[in-house]
Amino acid sequence: MISLPSEISTSAGMFLLAIVQALILLALAPLFSGISRMIRARIQSRRGPGLLQDYRDIAKLMTRQNIWPDNAGWVSRVMPYVLISTVMVVAMSLPMFTHHSPFGAGSDLITVIYLFALFRFFFSIAGLDSNSTFSSLGASREVTLGVLVEPILMLAFIVIALIAGSTNFAVISTALSSQPWQYPVATVIALVAAAFAIFIEMGKIPFDLAEAEQELQEGPLTEYSGPSFALLKVGLSLKSMVVASIFVSVLFPFGAAQEFTVSAVILGIVSFFVKLLVVFIAACVFENTLARTRFMLTGRLTVVGFGISVLAFVFYFTGL
């Protein structure tokens, strides 16, 4: 009875931290998108947009009117909110600033995979809902990319989960932060496979181009306008930031707070955003060393990532 208030206080504090970290990512998602666009422009010897251009675009879109196609149903209207909510739940559950998950109910690997699958499902179905040929082709492209990429990410994380002994992200991050690793070779190869899949999920060349609204990649967005389009822009930027946060907080958890104190959490916040910025810059620089390729050749590239994840699985069973 005496320890109950302390437990309630800790639980309430962790849930508050979950909400705060999700809102921080939501607020900073357009900024990191602007950083990516600025780096791409500088490497290509262009002036490019400013860091805050995405904020200005979103503010402008929020003042406009939603215009829906005549054939659009409820899926098109609901989809922007589904995108935002699913990614926000994932953001709440990640052990970003501490080795503990603030929202344990959503911190399971299987739950996160299903949430991202729900994101992709509604994004694709909305492209079909408008009965637009261009949107339908973009939806088909999105589904195909998901079929090619998600097995890589799932198998790589399953290997890491088997090594950690749990599918909980907090347990996985704690296991990876401890030294020495139990299966070092399998762990390193699984991390490489996961990095490959996360790079694709961030919407990078040669698979995607994050600002290609007029190309097939973003075909489902062509029928959106006004506040709905603004929410979609935020949702896609937030997804890119969240998948990068998974790589930083779960697979490279070094610098996260060991204890739930103000000073430790602040240090963990600084460490997290430094790592996240480094990952974004590295991904942008690497992206601009590549040339875009035909989408029909994507399977030849993703099979390499799947082979790496299978190799990690084999090394795990051999005890390496």
C-alpha positions, 0 to 999 in steps of 0.5 A: 500500500505504501509503494502504490503512489510511487508506482502510480507516479512512475507510470504516469511519468512514463506515459507523459514521457511517451506523449511528449516524445511523440509530440516532439517528433511530430513537431520536428518532422518537417524540420528534418524533412527540410534538412534532407531537402537542403542537403540534397540541394547543396550536393546537387549545387542548387540553392534549394528550399529553406529549412523551414519550407515544409512548415510554410507549406503546411501552414499554407495548406491548412488555410485551404479547402479540402476538395474530394473527387466525386468517387472518393469514399470514407477511406480517402477522408480517414486515411490522413488521420490513420497515418498520423495516429499509427506513426504516433503510437510507434513514436510513443512506444520507442525507448528513445531517451531511456532504456525503458519504453514509455508506452509498453503496450505498443513497444512489441516488435509484432505490434510495430510491424502491424502498425506500419502494415496498417499505415501502408494498407490505408495509404494504398487503399486510399489510392484505389478509393478515388478511382484515379488511374494515376493514384491506383498505379501509385498504390500498386507501387506502394504495395509492391515495395512493401512486399519486397522490403517488409520481409527484410525488416522482419527477419532482421529484427527477428534475429535480433529478438532471438538474440535478445530473448524478447520482442520488446524494443526496450529489452532489445535496446538494453541487450544491444547496449550491453557488452559483449554481444552473445552472437556478435557476427549474427548481430552485426549482419542483422544490423546491416540488413535492418539498416538496408530496410530502414533506408528504403522505408525512409523514402530514399533513392533509388527506391523512392524520392520523398518530395516526388508528389507528381510521380508514381511513388506518391500517386495516392497523394494526387487527389488530396488538397488543403488540410488533408494534404498537409496532414499527409505531408506531416505523416510521411515526414513523421514516418521517415523520422520514426523509422530512423528513430527505431534504428537509433533508439533500438539498434544503437541505444548508446547514450540513453538514460539508465535511470528515470531522472530529469538530468539523465533524461535530458542527457538521453534527449541530447544524445538521441537527437545527435544520433538522429541528426547523424543518421539523417545526414549520412542517409542523405549523403549516401542517397545522393551517391546513388542514381535512381533506377527503374522500379521494375529492377527494385526486386534485384536490389532488395533480394540482396538485403533479404540475403543478408538477413537470411545470412544473419539467421544462419549465423545465429543458428551456428552460434556465431 
